[in-house]
Amino acid sequence: MKKIPGYGRSPIHLLGVLFCYSLVTYAAVKLFSNVSLWIALAFPAGIALHDFILFPAYRKANHFLTDYQVKREKQGKTSRRWINHIRVPVVLSFLLLLCYFPIILRLVADQRPKNTGLSQDSYLYRWLIVTAVLAAGSALAYFLRERRSRQH
């Protein structure tokens, strides 16, 4: 059977996955019938968002970076594996964004100013600072490792 371009599997596999998501959604709505519909649909929507949009996007980005690194190694321009120095800060920053995106993107009314004294505006800047520190720390670790390997 032919594969669907961009999906990598057959149409029957896609139909099976969609059926499973529909079944899980139905079960969740029945199980949590006293809960808001938005909450009941959030889990399957999150799975679909990850499986159909996010996973293919970061898989393609990873393949691009890996191919670029292999090409540079074949040219003799680099010998150190630098790809994890990109992966780690990106994944950590993404996990922070995933945990706090409603506050960072100001999608909810925030009750934290009463408790912490911080306005909702500060969360975006703090997330950007943490992301910059993670990237700078990873770059510093890479250059220190590279320098140490050249000395030996």
N, C-alpha and C positions, 0 to 999 in steps of 0.2 A: 504494500500500500504506500502511496506517496506521502511524503512528509510535508507539513505545512511550513512554508518559509517563515523564519523568525520564531517559530514555535519549536521545531525540531522533532515533532512527533506526528503521528497520523491523525486524521480527523476523528477517528473512533476514540483515540486516547483523549483528545480534547473534549469530546462529548461525555466521556466517562468522568473526567475531572469536573466538568460543569454540573453533571448529575449529582456527583458527590457533594459539591458545594451547595446545590439546591436542597439536597437531603439534610445536610447539616443545618442550613438556614431554617428549614421547616421544623426540624427537631428543636432547635434553639428557641424558635418562636413559641412552640408548644410548651417547652420546658419552662421558659421564662415569660409566660403569658401575662403575669402581673407586673412585668418590668416594661419600661418604655420600649417601643419598637426601635428607636435609634440605638439603644444599648444592645438589643438583641441582634441587630444587623451589623453592628460595629465589628464584631469578630470575623464573620465571613467576608465582610468588605475589606478588612485588614489583610486577610489571607489572599484574597484576590488581587489587591493592590501589590502585595509583595510578589506573588507568583507570576503575575502577568506584566507588571511594569518595572518594579524595582529589581528583581532578580535578573531579568534579561539585561537591564541597564548596567548593573555593576558587573555582570559576567562579561559583557562586551568591553567595558573599561579595563577589567583585569586582563582579558586576552590582548587588548591593545598594548597595555604596559608590558606584559610578559613577552610579546612578540618584539617590541621595541628593545627590551633588555637583551634578548637573545641575539638580535641583529647587531647591537653594539658590542656584545661579547665576541661575536664572529669577526667583527672588524678589528678587534683588539683594543677597543677604546675604553673598556671597563672590565674589571675582573670581579669586583665586589657585587654581591647581590644587594641591590638597593630597593627592590620592589617592596619589601616588608617595611621599609622606612616610610613608604607612602601609605601602605595598607593600614598600619596600626593607627596613626592619627586620624585618618579618614573614618575608620570604623568606630573609634572611640567618640569622635565628634558626632557621627551619625547617631550613635546610641544615645548620647545626651540629647540631641535634637528630638529623637523619637520619644524619649521619656518626657520631655518638657515642651514639646511643640505647641500645645495650646497656650501656654504662658508666653513662650518666646514670640510666637506669631500674633499674640493678643487676640486669641479666638474666644477667650472666656473672661468673665469678670473675675478679677483676682481679689481674693480676700487676704492676701499676704501682707499688704501694707499695715493692716491693723496689728499683726503679730510681729512682723520683722522690721517695719519702717522702710522697706524697699518698695519703690514703685515698680509697676509692671514693665516700664521702659528699660529698667536696668538688666532684665533677664537676657534680652537680645545682645546687649553689649558684653555682658559677662560670658555668654556662650561664644561670641566671636573672640573674646580674649582667650578663653580656654582653648579654642580651636587653634588660634595663633601660637599659643604656648606649646601645645602638643606638636604642631608642625615644626616650630623652631627647635624644640627638644629632640625631635626625631632627626632633623637635619644635622644638629650638633653631634648626636650620637653617630650618625653616618660618617661625618667628616673626621671625627676622632678615631673611629675604627679604620677608616681609609688611611689616615696619617700613620697610625700605629702599624698597619700592615706594610706600608712603604718603608718604614724605618727598619723592619726586620728583613 
